[in-house]
Amino acid sequence: MPLEELHIQSVRCIEALSLTANSRWNWLVGANGAGKSSVLEALHILGTGQTWRHSPRYVQRDGAGEYLVSARLSDHFLALRRRGEEREIRYDGEPLVSAWMLLDVLPLQSLHDDNSHFVAGTAEDRRRVLDWGIYYADRYYGMVFRQYRRALQQRNAWLKSGQGRQPWDDAVIAAGEEIQQRRQVHLAAVLPEVIALWERWSGAVFGLSLHLHSGWKEGLSLGDCLRRDQEQDREMGYTHSGPHRANLMFRVHGKAALDILSRGQLRVLGLAYRLAQVQILKQAGLPLPIILIDDFAAELDASARDWWVKELDLLGVQVFAAVTAAGQIPAAVSGSHFCLAAGQLEKETAS
Ligand SMILES: Nc1ncnc2c1ncn2[C@@H]1O[C@H](COP(=O)(O)OP(=O)(O)OP(=O)(O)O)[C@@H](O)[C@H]1O
């Protein structure tokens, strides 16, 4: 369901902005500080309920009492309003009780700083990206994930208080092992797609392998680890083993990708991984996400940019991408150009 119209009020440097979107390519063009990322972040907030910042407070335009983002999606209308700690999300006028429901309404894949460099980022960055692909492909995963998070919070609260009988291990183990198993299945499907994408870009054979460390000691079950480390966990008030500590590692010919690849190649690998996740959704006949790309041209040479737009074009996704100059947009794609300055839409052109 493509996004047709976007309206933003009081988000960062934007006072009020409305645009009519192209069903495929939407290029946000402007100098540093023009408001491109603010448009992308507004869309991200609308599709996930979450910001890219440490706190939603930083999203609200200075001096405004609230912010509002809304969109028309074919015949539907989605709106999110935030005033202080209160957030209200409405879909066709009806309140959405949970931001999780946005997964169905406005699927998004956001490529911005940390997650387009996620191969070189933290284990948490990589877990977030890994889990993104599974949430959208497998709704049961989202349910198991929430069960795990709840059980883990309760176990940690018990570890800190030291009160009563320890009742949470079974729930942590059942959901934790299910998460690990589903992550492995997802990675087995993603790997050949990533390799094929890379090889189309480079023209050379790519000896990539993906290794998922489960988050608990190899050779032991999660239950064994929780029992073994219970005293240590109690002392620290924290559960040390589980899929919340998992790490996804990228190796090229058996060596850490981080030690082998250049910055630009690491970004291409991160992008190939994200594209592969969308390909899997497409193969399964699931709705495709809108792709948000901040700083499209960063670290990519012209051939990598051409490769990327060609692959996105083949997928048939709707894209919103930020560039600092129109010259960074590959000639191969047409679409709409939105020229921004000081948080305002100055010009809208179709190419
Ligand atoms: N809460 C706020 N209220 C008003 N202005 C803000 C707020 N937060 C950030 N800004 C301003 O918004 C501008 C940043 O906009 P944005 O990050 O969207 O720019 P950009 O076009 O993506 O730039 P770049 O190309 O450098 O990434 C900055 O000038 C910043 O000072």
The ligand as a Tripos MOL2 file, in Angstrom:
@<TRIPOS>MOLECULE
LIG
   31    33     1     0     0
SMALL
NO_CHARGES

@<TRIPOS>ATOM
      1 N1         13.6290   20.4130   18.1840 N.pl3     1 LIG1
      2 C1         14.0520   21.1790   17.1710 C.ar      1 LIG1
      3 N2         13.4180   22.3320   16.8840 N.ar      1 LIG1
      4 C2         13.8310   23.1190   15.8610 C.ar      1 LIG1
      5 N3         14.8570   22.8050   15.0480 N.ar      1 LIG1
      6 C3         15.5100   21.6540   15.2760 C.ar      1 LIG1
      7 C4         15.1540   20.7860   16.3460 C.ar      1 LIG1
      8 N4         15.9710   19.7290   16.3380 N.ar      1 LIG1
      9 C5         16.8300   19.9280   15.3140 C.ar      1 LIG1
     10 N5         16.5560   21.0860   14.6820 N.ar      1 LIG1
     11 C6         17.2360   21.6490   13.5140 C.3       1 LIG1
     12 O1         16.8780   20.8850   12.3800 O.3       1 LIG1
     13 C7         17.9610   20.8990   11.4570 C.3       1 LIG1
     14 C8         18.3410   19.4820   11.1620 C.3       1 LIG1
     15 O2         17.5570   19.0120   10.1790 O.3       1 LIG1
     16 P1         17.8650   17.5990    9.5160 P.3       1 LIG1
     17 O3         18.6510   16.7150   10.3960 O.co2     1 LIG1
     18 O4         16.5600   17.1470    9.0360 O.co2     1 LIG1
     19 O5         18.8070   18.0910    8.3070 O.3       1 LIG1
     20 P2         19.3050   17.3030    7.0280 P.3       1 LIG1
     21 O6         18.7520   17.9980    5.8400 O.co2     1 LIG1
     22 O7         19.0230   15.8560    7.1460 O.co2     1 LIG1
     23 O8         20.8580   17.5660    7.1210 O.3       1 LIG1
     24 P3         22.1290   16.6250    6.8020 P.3       1 LIG1
     25 O9         22.2950   16.6290    5.3210 O.co2     1 LIG1
     26 O10        23.2270   17.3720    7.4820 O.co2     1 LIG1
     27 O11        21.8780   15.2950    7.3860 O.co2     1 LIG1
     28 C9         19.1450   21.5350   12.1280 C.3       1 LIG1
     29 O12        19.2950   22.8430   11.6340 O.3       1 LIG1
     30 C10        18.7580   21.5180   13.5810 C.3       1 LIG1
     31 O13        19.3330   22.5490   14.3070 O.3       1 LIG1
@<TRIPOS>BOND
     1     1     2 1
     2     2     3 ar
     3     2     7 ar
     4     3     4 ar
     5     4     5 ar
     6     5     6 ar
     7     6     7 ar
     8     6    10 ar
     9     7     8 ar
    10     8     9 ar
    11     9    10 ar
    12    10    11 1
    13    11    12 1
    14    11    30 1
    15    12    13 1
    16    13    14 1
    17    13    28 1
    18    14    15 1
    19    15    16 1
    20    16    17 2
    21    16    18 1
    22    16    19 1
    23    19    20 1
    24    20    21 2
    25    20    22 1
    26    20    23 1
    27    23    24 1
    28    24    25 2
    29    24    26 1
    30    24    27 1
    31    28    29 1
    32    28    30 1
    33    30    31 1
@<TRIPOS>SUBSTRUCTURE
     1 LIG1         1 GROUP 0 **** ****
